[in-house]
Amino acid sequence: MRVRRRAAVGHAGGVSALVHALAGRLPAGCAARPLTHEDLDPAFEVYSLAQLEDSGLVAMERADIEADWSRPSMDLATDTVGVLRDGRLVGAAEVSRGGWRAEAAVHPGHRGAGVGTWLAGWAEERSHAAGAPSVGQTVPAGSSAQRLLEARGYRPGHTSWVLELPPGVEVADRPLPPGYRMRTARGEADHRAAHDVIETAFGEWADREREPFEEWAPGVVLRPGFAPWNLRVVETGGVVVGACFTVVDERGAGFVDQVAVARAHRGRGLAQALLADGFRNAREHGAVRSELSTDSRTGALDLYRKVGMRVSATWVHLVRGHGHDHAAAPA
C-alpha cells in the first residue's frame, strides 16, 4: 500500500502554476491537469494496465486508490497530475509523504511518446517544491519504468517482492504460547492498538517514518469494503502485541497486507500464527489464492519461503536526489 504524510505544500494554484510551467514539454496533442475524484476509474485503469504490462499481474485494486485519495494528507489539486490525449487519461502521477515518494504510470497503448518522461519531470519538480531532498518510486523490476528512471539518475534503494502460496499449499497452523490469544479487533481502541504495533514494528526499518493513525486508518479500518474479520490481533495480559490485516481482492486473492509483532514478543511463533489465520479467514471469505508482499528492509523473505511461499513478482525502489543533472528518455 502507498503511504502518505501531510506536508506544508501551499495551495492548489501552486501546482497549477507547475503544470503550466511544464506544459511546453508535453508531447504533442496532450494536456495535463490535477486529478479529481471523478478520475478514480480512469486512474485505476491506467495504473492497473501498466502493472499488468510490466509485471504480469495487478498488485492493486480500485479500493487502494480510493483509500489513498481519502487520507487527510492527500490533496488531489496539489499532489496529483493526469495527462490526457483527446480527453482520455493516458498517464497519471502522484507525490506523497511530503515529497519523498512518487507513483506514476502510462497506459501501455500510449508509451514511447514521452508521457512517462513528462510525468517523471513533474514528480521531481513537485517533490522538490515540497521540500524533500530526494524522491523515490517503486516499479516492476526490468520494466520500461525502471529503465526510464535509471536514465534520469535514479539509484537502487530497496527491493520488494510479491509472494504467493502454490495451489494446495497452506501455512501450517502454529499454536499460540500459553497466555496469548487471538481475536478479531473490536472498536477504535483495538484499531489504535493494532496501528501502534504495526507502525512501531515498521518504524524499525531504515528510512521509514511512523504513519499517524489518521493516515493509516483510511487504508485499513476505513478502507472501502472493510469488515471486522480483516483485522485480527494477538493479545496477552489484555495488551495487543500482534496484528494482521488481510483483504480479499478483486482477483480472489487473500492478501496479507500488514502483519507485525511487538519486538518483546517475537520468536514465539505469533507471526506465523497470524499469517495462517489471515489466509484461512480469507479462504473462508472466498479467496482462491494466498499472497503477501515484503521487501529487503524487513529481512523476512526467507521466513516466508520457509512456510512454503514463492516469489511471483519483483519490484525495485529507485531514489533520485534533487539538483541532479539527468538525461531524459521517452517512455
C-alpha positions as protocol buffer text, in pm:
chain_id: "A"
residue {
  index: 1
  type: MET
  ca { x: 0 y: 0 z: 0 }
}
residue {
  index: 2
  type: ARG
  ca { x: 103 y: 353 z: -55 }
}
residue {
  index: 3
  type: VAL
  ca { x: 198 y: 567 z: 243 }
}
residue {
  index: 4
  type: ARG
  ca { x: 108 y: 934 z: 266 }
}
residue {
  index: 5
  type: ARG
  ca { x: 206 y: 1206 z: 510 }
}
residue {
  index: 6
  type: ARG
  ca { x: 84 y: 1563 z: 538 }
}
residue {
  index: 7
  type: ALA
  ca { x: 327 y: 1831 z: 426 }
}
residue {
  index: 8
  type: ALA
  ca { x: 309 y: 2210 z: 409 }
}
residue {
  index: 9
  type: VAL
  ca { x: 290 y: 2245 z: 32 }
}
residue {
  index: 10
  type: GLY
  ca { x: 86 y: 2557 z: -34 }
}
residue {
  index: 11
  type: HIS
  ca { x: -239 y: 2585 z: -226 }
}
residue {
  index: 12
  type: ALA
  ca { x: -375 y: 2442 z: -549 }
}
residue {
  index: 13
  type: GLY
  ca { x: -264 y: 2741 z: -751 }
}
residue {
  index: 14
  type: GLY
  ca { x: 100 y: 2645 z: -693 }
}
residue {
  index: 15
  type: VAL
  ca { x: 55 y: 2312 z: -866 }
}
residue {
  index: 16
  type: SER
  ca { x: -149 y: 2471 z: -1143 }
}
residue {
  index: 17
  type: ALA
  ca { x: 148 y: 2700 z: -1196 }
}
residue {
  index: 18
  type: LEU
  ca { x: 381 y: 2398 z: -1204 }
}
residue {
  index: 19
  type: VAL
  ca { x: 164 y: 2220 z: -1461 }
}
residue {
  index: 20
  type: HIS
  ca { x: 151 y: 2542 z: -1663 }
}
residue {
  index: 21
  type: ALA
  ca { x: 527 y: 2584 z: -1641 }
}
residue {
  index: 22
  type: LEU
  ca { x: 584 y: 2231 z: -1768 }
}
residue {
  index: 23
  type: ALA
  ca { x: 309 y: 2240 z: -2030 }
}
residue {
  index: 24
  type: GLY
  ca { x: 553 y: 2328 z: -2306 }
}
residue {
  index: 25
  type: ARG
  ca { x: 729 y: 1995 z: -2253 }
}
residue {
  index: 26
  type: LEU
  ca { x: 413 y: 1787 z: -2300 }
}
residue {
  index: 27
  type: PRO
  ca { x: 404 y: 1555 z: -2602 }
}
residue {
  index: 28
  type: ALA
  ca { x: 211 y: 1695 z: -2897 }
}
residue {
  index: 29
  type: GLY
  ca { x: -164 y: 1651 z: -2860 }
}
residue {
  index: 30
  type: CYS
  ca { x: -153 y: 1608 z: -2482 }
}
residue {
  index: 31
  type: ALA
  ca { x: -287 y: 1822 z: -2199 }
}
residue {
  index: 32
  type: ALA
  ca { x: -232 y: 1800 z: -1823 }
}
residue {
  index: 33
  type: ARG
  ca { x: -433 y: 1885 z: -1512 }
}
residue {
  index: 34
  type: PRO
  ca { x: -465 y: 1769 z: -1149 }
}
residue {
  index: 35
  type: LEU
  ca { x: -671 y: 1454 z: -1098 }
}
residue {
  index: 36
  type: THR
  ca { x: -1015 y: 1468 z: -936 }
}
residue {
  index: 37
  type: HIS
  ca { x: -1232 y: 1208 z: -764 }
}
residue {
  index: 38
  type: GLU
  ca { x: -1414 y: 1167 z: -1095 }
}
residue {
  index: 39
  type: ASP
  ca { x: -1086 y: 1030 z: -1233 }
}
residue {
  index: 40
  type: LEU
  ca { x: -1081 y: 734 z: -994 }
}
residue {
  index: 41
  type: ASP
  ca { x: -1187 y: 473 z: -1250 }
}
residue {
  index: 42
  type: PRO
  ca { x: -969 y: 606 z: -1536 }
}
residue {
  index: 43
  type: ALA
  ca { x: -671 y: 632 z: -1298 }
}
residue {
  index: 44
  type: PHE
  ca { x: -721 y: 274 z: -1182 }
}
residue {
  index: 45
  type: GLU
  ca { x: -733 y: 163 z: -1544 }
}
residue {
  index: 46
  type: VAL
  ca { x: -402 y: 335 z: -1620 }
}
residue {
  index: 47
  type: TYR
  ca { x: -224 y: 207 z: -1308 }
}
residue {
  index: 48
  type: SER
  ca { x: -357 y: -149 z: -1333 }
}
residue {
  index: 49
  type: LEU
  ca { x: -292 y: -191 z: -1706 }
}
residue {
  index: 50
  type: ALA
  ca { x: 60 y: -56 z: -1659 }
}
residue {
  index: 51
  type: GLN
  ca { x: 123 y: -306 z: -1377 }
}
residue {
  index: 52
  type: LEU
  ca { x: -13 y: -592 z: -1585 }
}
residue {
  index: 53
  type: GLU
  ca { x: 205 y: -496 z: -1881 }
}
residue {
  index: 54
  type: ASP
  ca { x: 521 y: -457 z: -1673 }
}
residue {
  index: 55
  type: SER
  ca { x: 491 y: -735 z: -1414 }
}
residue {
  index: 56
  type: GLY
  ca { x: 233 y: -981 z: -1544 }
}
residue {
  index: 57
  type: LEU
  ca { x: -2 y: -921 z: -1252 }
}
residue {
  index: 58
  type: VAL
  ca { x: -211 y: -645 z: -1097 }
}
residue {
  index: 59
  type: ALA
  ca { x: -94 y: -583 z: -740 }
}
residue {
  index: 60
  type: MET
  ca { x: -357 y: -323 z: -656 }
}
residue {
  index: 61
  type: GLU
  ca { x: -730 y: -262 z: -678 }
}
residue {
  index: 62
  type: ARG
  ca { x: -961 y: 32 z: -710 }
}
residue {
  index: 63
  type: ALA
  ca { x: -1017 y: 46 z: -334 }
}
residue {
  index: 64
  type: ASP
  ca { x: -645 y: 110 z: -280 }
}
residue {
  index: 65
  type: ILE
  ca { x: -658 y: 431 z: -481 }
}
residue {
  index: 66
  type: GLU
  ca { x: -985 y: 534 z: -320 }
}
residue {
  index: 67
  type: ALA
  ca { x: -832 y: 479 z: 24 }
}
residue {
  index: 68
  type: ASP
  ca { x: -514 y: 669 z: -63 }
}
residue {
  index: 69
  type: TRP
  ca { x: -707 y: 962 z: -200 }
}
residue {
  index: 70
  type: SER
  ca { x: -913 y: 984 z: 121 }
}
residue {
  index: 71
  type: ARG
  ca { x: -612 y: 1026 z: 352 }
}
residue {
  index: 72
  type: PRO
  ca { x: -606 y: 1362 z: 535 }
}
residue {
  index: 73
  type: SER
  ca { x: -270 y: 1450 z: 381 }
}
residue {
  index: 74
  type: MET
  ca { x: -383 y: 1390 z: 24 }
}
residue {
  index: 75
  type: ASP
  ca { x: -483 y: 1697 z: -174 }
}
residue {
  index: 76
  type: LEU
  ca { x: -559 y: 1594 z: -529 }
}
residue {
  index: 77
  type: ALA
  ca { x: -517 y: 1950 z: -651 }
}
residue {
  index: 78
  type: THR
  ca { x: -161 y: 1971 z: -522 }
}
residue {
  index: 79
  type: ASP
  ca { x: -34 y: 1614 z: -519 }
}
residue {
  index: 80
  type: THR
  ca { x: -157 y: 1462 z: -845 }
}
residue {
  index: 81
  type: VAL
  ca { x: -149 y: 1518 z: -1218 }
}
residue {
  index: 82
  type: GLY
  ca { x: -304 y: 1346 z: -1517 }
}
residue {
  index: 83
  type: VAL
  ca { x: -202 y: 1357 z: -1882 }
}
residue {
  index: 84
  type: LEU
  ca { x: -486 y: 1342 z: -2133 }
}
residue {
  index: 85
  type: ARG
  ca { x: -496 y: 1281 z: -2505 }
}
residue {
  index: 86
  type: ASP
  ca { x: -822 y: 1350 z: -2689 }
}
residue {
  index: 87
  type: GLY
  ca { x: -990 y: 1385 z: -2348 }
}
residue {
  index: 88
  type: ARG
  ca { x: -881 y: 1040 z: -2229 }
}
residue {
  index: 89
  type: LEU
  ca { x: -650 y: 985 z: -1932 }
}
residue {
  index: 90
  type: VAL
  ca { x: -334 y: 817 z: -2062 }
}
residue {
  index: 91
  type: GLY
  ca { x: -93 y: 887 z: -1775 }
}
residue {
  index: 92
  type: ALA
  ca { x: -110 y: 969 z: -1404 }
}
residue {
  index: 93
  type: ALA
  ca { x: 130 y: 1059 z: -1124 }
}
residue {
  index: 94
  type: GLU
  ca { x: 112 y: 1130 z: -750 }
}
residue {
  index: 95
  type: VAL
  ca { x: 362 y: 1263 z: -498 }
}
residue {
  index: 96
  type: SER
  ca { x: 318 y: 1179 z: -129 }
}
residue {
  index: 97
  type: ARG
  ca { x: 497 y: 1158 z: 206 }
}
residue {
  index: 98
  type: GLY
  ca { x: 593 y: 1522 z: 193 }
}
residue {
  index: 99
  type: GLY
  ca { x: 756 y: 1478 z: -145 }
}
residue {
  index: 100
  type: TRP
  ca { x: 961 y: 1170 z: -61 }
}
residue {
  index: 101
  type: ARG
  ca { x: 762 y: 925 z: -271 }
}
residue {
  index: 102
  type: ALA
  ca { x: 607 y: 930 z: -616 }
}
residue {
  index: 103
  type: GLU
  ca { x: 397 y: 694 z: -823 }
}
residue {
  index: 104
  type: ALA
  ca { x: 343 y: 726 z: -1195 }
}
residue {
  index: 105
  type: ALA
  ca { x: 210 y: 515 z: -1480 }
}
residue {
  index: 106
  type: VAL
  ca { x: 147 y: 541 z: -1853 }
}
residue {
  index: 107
  type: HIS
  ca { x: -122 y: 347 z: -2035 }
}
residue {
  index: 108
  type: PRO
  ca { x: 53 y: 70 z: -2236 }
}
residue {
  index: 109
  type: GLY
  ca { x: -112 y: 192 z: -2554 }
}
residue {
  index: 110
  type: HIS
  ca { x: 39 y: 539 z: -2519 }
}
residue {
  index: 111
  type: ARG
  ca { x: 401 y: 465 z: -2437 }
}
residue {
  index: 112
  type: GLY
  ca { x: 701 y: 577 z: -2635 }
}
residue {
  index: 113
  type: ALA
  ca { x: 571 y: 931 z: -2690 }
}
residue {
  index: 114
  type: GLY
  ca { x: 731 y: 1100 z: -2388 }
}
residue {
  index: 115
  type: VAL
  ca { x: 437 y: 1089 z: -2146 }
}
residue {
  index: 116
  type: GLY
  ca { x: 641 y: 897 z: -1888 }
}
residue {
  index: 117
  type: THR
  ca { x: 928 y: 1142 z: -1918 }
}
residue {
  index: 118
  type: TRP
  ca { x: 693 y: 1434 z: -1858 }
}
residue {
  index: 119
  type: LEU
  ca { x: 533 y: 1266 z: -1556 }
}
residue {
  index: 120
  type: ALA
  ca { x: 875 y: 1190 z: -1408 }
}
residue {
  index: 121
  type: GLY
  ca { x: 975 y: 1553 z: -1451 }
}
residue {
  index: 122
  type: TRP
  ca { x: 654 y: 1674 z: -1288 }
}
residue {
  index: 123
  type: ALA
  ca { x: 703 y: 1437 z: -992 }
}
residue {
  index: 124
  type: GLU
  ca { x: 1061 y: 1553 z: -941 }
}
residue {
  index: 125
  type: GLU
  ca { x: 962 y: 1920 z: -951 }
}
residue {
  index: 126
  type: ARG
  ca { x: 667 y: 1858 z: -720 }
}
residue {
  index: 127
  type: SER
  ca { x: 884 y: 1668 z: -473 }
}
residue {
  index: 128
  type: HIS
  ca { x: 1147 y: 1943 z: -475 }
}
residue {
  index: 129
  type: ALA
  ca { x: 879 y: 2210 z: -419 }
}
residue {
  index: 130
  type: ALA
  ca { x: 752 y: 2012 z: -119 }
}
residue {
  index: 131
  type: GLY
  ca { x: 1095 y: 2037 z: 41 }
}
residue {
  index: 132
  type: ALA
  ca { x: 1207 y: 1675 z: 15 }
}
residue {
  index: 133
  type: PRO
  ca { x: 1578 y: 1619 z: -57 }
}
residue {
  index: 134
  type: SER
  ca { x: 1501 y: 1322 z: -282 }
}
residue {
  index: 135
  type: VAL
  ca { x: 1214 y: 1133 z: -441 }
}
residue {
  index: 136
  type: GLY
  ca { x: 1164 y: 759 z: -487 }
}
residue {
  index: 137
  type: GLN
  ca { x: 944 y: 534 z: -698 }
}
residue {
  index: 138
  type: THR
  ca { x: 876 y: 161 z: -672 }
}
residue {
  index: 139
  type: VAL
  ca { x: 847 y: -3 z: -1013 }
}
residue {
  index: 140
  type: PRO
  ca { x: 847 y: -358 z: -1155 }
}
residue {
  index: 141
  type: ALA
  ca { x: 1199 y: -494 z: -1200 }
}
residue {
  index: 142
  type: GLY
  ca { x: 1312 y: -489 z: -1561 }
}
residue {
  index: 143
  type: SER
  ca { x: 1028 y: -262 z: -1671 }
}
residue {
  index: 144
  type: SER
  ca { x: 1039 y: 36 z: -1904 }
}
residue {
  index: 145
  type: ALA
  ca { x: 971 y: 250 z: -1595 }
}
residue {
  index: 146
  type: GLN
  ca { x: 1290 y: 122 z: -1433 }
}
residue {
  index: 147
  type: ARG
  ca { x: 1490 y: 199 z: -1746 }
}
residue {
  index: 148
  type: LEU
  ca { x: 1341 y: 548 z: -1767 }
}
residue {
  index: 149
  type: LEU
  ca { x: 1417 y: 631 z: -1404 }
}
residue {
  index: 150
  type: GLU
  ca { x: 1770 y: 493 z: -1419 }
}
residue {
  index: 151
  type: ALA
  ca { x: 1832 y: 709 z: -1727 }
}
residue {
  index: 152
  type: ARG
  ca { x: 1727 y: 1009 z: -1515 }
}
residue {
  index: 153
  type: GLY
  ca { x: 1983 y: 931 z: -1247 }
}
residue {
  index: 154
  type: TYR
  ca { x: 1777 y: 722 z: -1005 }
}
residue {
  index: 155
  type: ARG
  ca { x: 1972 y: 470 z: -796 }
}
residue {
  index: 156
  type: PRO
  ca { x: 1862 y: 145 z: -626 }
}
residue {
  index: 157
  type: GLY
  ca { x: 1701 y: 170 z: -283 }
}
residue {
  index: 158
  type: HIS
  ca { x: 1529 y: -146 z: -161 }
}
residue {
  index: 159
  type: THR
  ca { x: 1378 y: -447 z: -339 }
}
residue {
  index: 160
  type: SER
  ca { x: 1019 y: -564 z: -288 }
}
residue {
  index: 161
  type: TRP
  ca { x: 863 y: -899 z: -365 }
}
residue {
  index: 162
  type: VAL
  ca { x: 509 y: -1028 z: -409 }
}
residue {
  index: 163
  type: LEU
  ca { x: 488 y: -1386 z: -278 }
}
residue {
  index: 164
  type: GLU
  ca { x: 217 y: -1648 z: -316 }
}
residue {
  index: 165
  type: LEU
  ca { x: 140 y: -1993 z: -186 }
}
residue {
  index: 166
  type: PRO
  ca { x: 140 y: -2262 z: -456 }
}
residue {
  index: 167
  type: PRO
  ca { x: -200 y: -2427 z: -520 }
}
residue {
  index: 168
  type: GLY
  ca { x: -291 y: -2668 z: -244 }
}
residue {
  index: 169
  type: VAL
  ca { x: -29 y: -2534 z: -2 }
}
residue {
  index: 170
  type: GLU
  ca { x: -127 y: -2371 z: 327 }
}
residue {
  index: 171
  type: VAL
  ca { x: 77 y: -2206 z: 601 }
}
residue {
  index: 172
  type: ALA
  ca { x: 90 y: -2453 z: 889 }
}
residue {
  index: 173
  type: ASP
  ca { x: -101 y: -2353 z: 1200 }
}
residue {
  index: 174
  type: ARG
  ca { x: 119 y: -2251 z: 1491 }
}
residue {
  index: 175
  type: PRO
  ca { x: -32 y: -2291 z: 1838 }
}
residue {
  index: 176
  type: LEU
  ca { x: -8 y: -1977 z: 2048 }
}
residue {
  index: 177
  type: PRO
  ca { x: 209 y: -1993 z: 2360 }
}
residue {
  index: 178
  type: PRO
  ca { x: 30 y: -2009 z: 2697 }
}
residue {
  index: 179
  type: GLY
  ca { x: -111 y: -1671 z: 2797 }
}
residue {
  index: 180
  type: TYR
  ca { x: -173 y: -1547 z: 2442 }
}
residue {
  index: 181
  type: ARG
  ca { x: -498 y: -1541 z: 2249 }
}
residue {
  index: 182
  type: MET
  ca { x: -604 y: -1434 z: 1902 }
}
residue {
  index: 183
  type: ARG
  ca { x: -926 y: -1249 z: 1826 }
}
residue {
  index: 184
  type: THR
  ca { x: -1093 y: -1003 z: 1592 }
}
residue {
  index: 185
  type: ALA
  ca { x: -1015 y: -638 z: 1662 }
}
residue {
  index: 186
  type: ARG
  ca { x: -1313 y: -462 z: 1820 }
}
residue {
  index: 187
  type: GLY
  ca { x: -1366 y: -88 z: 1801 }
}
residue {
  index: 188
  type: GLU
  ca { x: -1135 y: 210 z: 1797 }
}
residue {
  index: 189
  type: ALA
  ca { x: -927 y: 109 z: 2099 }
}
residue {
  index: 190
  type: ASP
  ca { x: -826 y: -216 z: 1928 }
}
residue {
  index: 191
  type: HIS
  ca { x: -776 y: -37 z: 1598 }
}
residue {
  index: 192
  type: ARG
  ca { x: -538 y: 211 z: 1759 }
}
residue {
  index: 193
  type: ALA
  ca { x: -355 y: -68 z: 1943 }
}
residue {
  index: 194
  type: ALA
  ca { x: -311 y: -261 z: 1617 }
}
residue {
  index: 195
  type: HIS
  ca { x: -187 y: 55 z: 1448 }
}
residue {
  index: 196
  type: ASP
  ca { x: 66 y: 111 z: 1725 }
}
residue {
  index: 197
  type: VAL
  ca { x: 206 y: -243 z: 1698 }
}
residue {
  index: 198
  type: ILE
  ca { x: 227 y: -225 z: 1318 }
}
residue {
  index: 199
  type: GLU
  ca { x: 378 y: 122 z: 1295 }
}
residue {
  index: 200
  type: THR
  ca { x: 626 y: 59 z: 1575 }
}
residue {
  index: 201
  type: ALA
  ca { x: 745 y: -258 z: 1401 }
}
residue {
  index: 202
  type: PHE
  ca { x: 759 y: -98 z: 1057 }
}
residue {
  index: 203
  type: GLY
  ca { x: 935 y: 202 z: 1209 }
}
residue {
  index: 204
  type: GLU
  ca { x: 1238 y: -18 z: 1274 }
}
residue {
  index: 205
  type: TRP
  ca { x: 1314 y: -8 z: 902 }
}
residue {
  index: 206
  type: ALA
  ca { x: 1563 y: 242 z: 770 }
}
residue {
  index: 207
  type: ASP
  ca { x: 1403 y: 546 z: 601 }
}
residue {
  index: 208
  type: ARG
  ca { x: 1053 y: 453 z: 722 }
}
residue {
  index: 209
  type: GLU
  ca { x: 866 y: 722 z: 916 }
}
residue {
  index: 210
  type: ARG
  ca { x: 582 y: 642 z: 1153 }
}
residue {
  index: 211
  type: GLU
  ca { x: 239 y: 691 z: 996 }
}
residue {
  index: 212
  type: PRO
  ca { x: -20 y: 864 z: 1219 }
}
residue {
  index: 213
  type: PHE
  ca { x: -341 y: 673 z: 1290 }
}
residue {
  index: 214
  type: GLU
  ca { x: -540 y: 923 z: 1084 }
}
residue {
  index: 215
  type: GLU
  ca { x: -324 y: 839 z: 780 }
}
residue {
  index: 216
  type: TRP
  ca { x: -323 y: 464 z: 846 }
}
residue {
  index: 217
  type: ALA
  ca { x: -695 y: 417 z: 907 }
}
residue {
  index: 218
  type: PRO
  ca { x: -821 y: 504 z: 554 }
}
residue {
  index: 219
  type: GLY
  ca { x: -617 y: 218 z: 413 }
}
residue {
  index: 220
  type: VAL
  ca { x: -722 y: -30 z: 681 }
}
residue {
  index: 221
  type: VAL
  ca { x: -1028 y: 10 z: 906 }
}
residue {
  index: 222
  type: LEU
  ca { x: -1182 y: 285 z: 690 }
}
residue {
  index: 223
  type: ARG
  ca { x: -1088 y: 116 z: 362 }
}
residue {
  index: 224
  type: PRO
  ca { x: -1384 y: 61 z: 127 }
}
residue {
  index: 225
  type: GLY
  ca { x: -1532 y: -281 z: 198 }
}
residue {
  index: 226
  type: PHE
  ca { x: -1365 y: -325 z: 539 }
}
residue {
  index: 227
  type: ALA
  ca { x: -1518 y: -600 z: 754 }
}
residue {
  index: 228
  type: PRO
  ca { x: -1423 y: -686 z: 1114 }
}
residue {
  index: 229
  type: TRP
  ca { x: -1257 y: -1015 z: 1014 }
}
residue {
  index: 230
  type: ASN
  ca { x: -999 y: -820 z: 809 }
}
residue {
  index: 231
  type: LEU
  ca { x: -812 y: -711 z: 1123 }
}
residue {
  index: 232
  type: ARG
  ca { x: -705 y: -973 z: 1377 }
}
residue {
  index: 233
  type: VAL
  ca { x: -491 y: -922 z: 1685 }
}
residue {
  index: 234
  type: VAL
  ca { x: -297 y: -1127 z: 1938 }
}
residue {
  index: 235
  type: GLU
  ca { x: -305 y: -1014 z: 2298 }
}
residue {
  index: 236
  type: THR
  ca { x: -155 y: -1114 z: 2629 }
}
residue {
  index: 237
  type: GLY
  ca { x: -248 y: -972 z: 2964 }
}
residue {
  index: 238
  type: GLY
  ca { x: -506 y: -753 z: 2791 }
}
residue {
  index: 239
  type: VAL
  ca { x: -240 y: -586 z: 2574 }
}
residue {
  index: 240
  type: VAL
  ca { x: -234 y: -618 z: 2194 }
}
residue {
  index: 241
  type: VAL
  ca { x: 111 y: -742 z: 2088 }
}
residue {
  index: 242
  type: GLY
  ca { x: 46 y: -862 z: 1733 }
}
residue {
  index: 243
  type: ALA
  ca { x: -179 y: -765 z: 1442 }
}
residue {
  index: 244
  type: CYS
  ca { x: -263 y: -881 z: 1092 }
}
residue {
  index: 245
  type: PHE
  ca { x: -466 y: -702 z: 823 }
}
residue {
  index: 246
  type: THR
  ca { x: -593 y: -921 z: 537 }
}
residue {
  index: 247
  type: VAL
  ca { x: -821 y: -848 z: 241 }
}
residue {
  index: 248
  type: VAL
  ca { x: -971 y: -1050 z: -42 }
}
residue {
  index: 249
  type: ASP
  ca { x: -902 y: -853 z: -358 }
}
residue {
  index: 250
  type: GLU
  ca { x: -1086 y: -834 z: -688 }
}
residue {
  index: 251
  type: ARG
  ca { x: -878 y: -1121 z: -828 }
}
residue {
  index: 252
  type: GLY
  ca { x: -986 y: -1353 z: -549 }
}
residue {
  index: 253
  type: ALA
  ca { x: -650 y: -1332 z: -372 }
}
residue {
  index: 254
  type: GLY
  ca { x: -634 y: -1336 z: 4 }
}
residue {
  index: 255
  type: PHE
  ca { x: -370 y: -1067 z: 56 }
}
residue {
  index: 256
  type: VAL
  ca { x: -200 y: -1022 z: 393 }
}
residue {
  index: 257
  type: ASP
  ca { x: -128 y: -652 z: 367 }
}
residue {
  index: 258
  type: GLN
  ca { x: 21 y: -589 z: 712 }
}
residue {
  index: 259
  type: VAL
  ca { x: 142 y: -828 z: 981 }
}
residue {
  index: 260
  type: ALA
  ca { x: 355 y: -732 z: 1279 }
}
residue {
  index: 261
  type: VAL
  ca { x: 453 y: -845 z: 1627 }
}
residue {
  index: 262
  type: ALA
  ca { x: 589 y: -627 z: 1907 }
}
residue {
  index: 263
  type: ARG
  ca { x: 964 y: -675 z: 1947 }
}
residue {
  index: 264
  type: ALA
  ca { x: 942 y: -813 z: 2302 }
}
residue {
  index: 265
  type: HIS
  ca { x: 710 y: -1092 z: 2186 }
}
residue {
  index: 266
  type: ARG
  ca { x: 894 y: -1213 z: 1877 }
}
residue {
  index: 267
  type: GLY
  ca { x: 1043 y: -1560 z: 1839 }
}
residue {
  index: 268
  type: ARG
  ca { x: 733 y: -1728 z: 1982 }
}
residue {
  index: 269
  type: GLY
  ca { x: 551 y: -1812 z: 1660 }
}
residue {
  index: 270
  type: LEU
  ca { x: 300 y: -1527 z: 1678 }
}
residue {
  index: 271
  type: ALA
  ca { x: 370 y: -1402 z: 1324 }
}
residue {
  index: 272
  type: GLN
  ca { x: 320 y: -1747 z: 1171 }
}
residue {
  index: 273
  type: ALA
  ca { x: 1 y: -1794 z: 1372 }
}
residue {
  index: 274
  type: LEU
  ca { x: -131 y: -1459 z: 1247 }
}
residue {
  index: 275
  type: LEU
  ca { x: -30 y: -1539 z: 889 }
}
residue {
  index: 276
  type: ALA
  ca { x: -201 y: -1879 z: 891 }
}
residue {
  index: 277
  type: ASP
  ca { x: -511 y: -1725 z: 1049 }
}
residue {
  index: 278
  type: GLY
  ca { x: -522 y: -1443 z: 794 }
}
residue {
  index: 279
  type: PHE
  ca { x: -500 y: -1673 z: 494 }
}
residue {
  index: 280
  type: ARG
  ca { x: -754 y: -1915 z: 645 }
}
residue {
  index: 281
  type: ASN
  ca { x: -1004 y: -1635 z: 709 }
}
residue {
  index: 282
  type: ALA
  ca { x: -951 y: -1510 z: 354 }
}
residue {
  index: 283
  type: ARG
  ca { x: -1030 y: -1855 z: 213 }
}
residue {
  index: 284
  type: GLU
  ca { x: -1345 y: -1866 z: 424 }
}
residue {
  index: 285
  type: HIS
  ca { x: -1443 y: -1536 z: 260 }
}
residue {
  index: 286
  type: GLY
  ca { x: -1390 y: -1652 z: -96 }
}
residue {
  index: 287
  type: ALA
  ca { x: -1016 y: -1629 z: -162 }
}
residue {
  index: 288
  type: VAL
  ca { x: -879 y: -1879 z: -411 }
}
residue {
  index: 289
  type: ARG
  ca { x: -511 y: -1791 z: -365 }
}
residue {
  index: 290
  type: SER
  ca { x: -289 y: -1651 z: -88 }
}
residue {
  index: 291
  type: GLU
  ca { x: -43 y: -1363 z: -133 }
}
residue {
  index: 292
  type: LEU
  ca { x: 159 y: -1101 z: 52 }
}
residue {
  index: 293
  type: SER
  ca { x: 444 y: -863 z: -17 }
}
residue {
  index: 294
  type: THR
  ca { x: 765 y: -786 z: 169 }
}
residue {
  index: 295
  type: ASP
  ca { x: 1086 y: -601 z: 98 }
}
residue {
  index: 296
  type: SER
  ca { x: 1456 y: -620 z: 164 }
}
residue {
  index: 297
  type: ARG
  ca { x: 1435 y: -384 z: 463 }
}
residue {
  index: 298
  type: THR
  ca { x: 1242 y: -642 z: 667 }
}
residue {
  index: 299
  type: GLY
  ca { x: 1471 y: -943 z: 631 }
}
residue {
  index: 300
  type: ALA
  ca { x: 1156 y: -1158 z: 615 }
}
residue {
  index: 301
  type: LEU
  ca { x: 1188 y: -1306 z: 265 }
}
residue {
  index: 302
  type: ASP
  ca { x: 1347 y: -1633 z: 379 }
}
residue {
  index: 303
  type: LEU
  ca { x: 1090 y: -1671 z: 657 }
}
residue {
  index: 304
  type: TYR
  ca { x: 806 y: -1658 z: 406 }
}
residue {
  index: 305
  type: ARG
  ca { x: 986 y: -1901 z: 179 }
}
residue {
  index: 306
  type: LYS
  ca { x: 1025 y: -2143 z: 469 }
}
residue {
  index: 307
  type: VAL
  ca { x: 647 y: -2156 z: 519 }
}
residue {
  index: 308
  type: GLY
  ca { x: 602 y: -2250 z: 153 }
}
residue {
  index: 309
  type: MET
  ca { x: 560 y: -1918 z: -27 }
}
residue {
  index: 310
  type: ARG
  ca { x: 730 y: -1838 z: -357 }
}
residue {
  index: 311
  type: VAL
  ca { x: 814 y: -1510 z: -531 }
}
residue {
  index: 312
  type: SER
  ca { x: 570 y: -1419 z: -808 }
}
residue {
  index: 313
  type: ALA
  ca { x: 691 y: -1064 z: -885 }
}
residue {
  index: 314
  type: THR
  ca { x: 989 y: -843 z: -801 }
}
residue {
  index: 315
  type: TRP
  ca { x: 983 y: -463 z: -770 }
}
residue {
  index: 316
  type: VAL
  ca { x: 1265 y: -215 z: -712 }
}
residue {
  index: 317
  type: HIS
  ca { x: 1254 y: 115 z: -525 }
}
residue {
  index: 318
  type: LEU
  ca { x: 1464 y: 376 z: -704 }
}
residue {
  index: 319
  type: VAL
  ca { x: 1571 y: 707 z: -549 }
}
residue {
  index: 320
  type: ARG
  ca { x: 1697 y: 1032 z: -701 }
}
residue {
  index: 321
  type: GLY
  ca { x: 1830 y: 1335 z: -517 }
}
residue {
  index: 322
  type: HIS
  ca { x: 1724 y: 1681 z: -631 }
}
residue {
  index: 323
  type: GLY
  ca { x: 1967 y: 1907 z: -810 }
}
residue {
  index: 324
  type: HIS
  ca { x: 2083 y: 1606 z: -1012 }
}
residue {
  index: 325
  type: ASP
  ca { x: 2153 y: 1653 z: -1383 }
}
residue {
  index: 326
  type: HIS
  ca { x: 1975 y: 1383 z: -1578 }
}
residue {
  index: 327
  type: ALA
  ca { x: 1919 y: 1258 z: -1929 }
}
residue {
  index: 328
  type: ALA
  ca { x: 1555 y: 1230 z: -2032 }
}
residue {
  index: 329
  type: ALA
  ca { x: 1427 y: 935 z: -2232 }
}
residue {
  index: 330
  type: PRO
  ca { x: 1078 y: 870 z: -2368 }
}
residue {
  index: 331
  type: ALA
  ca { x: 866 y: 600 z: -2203 }
}
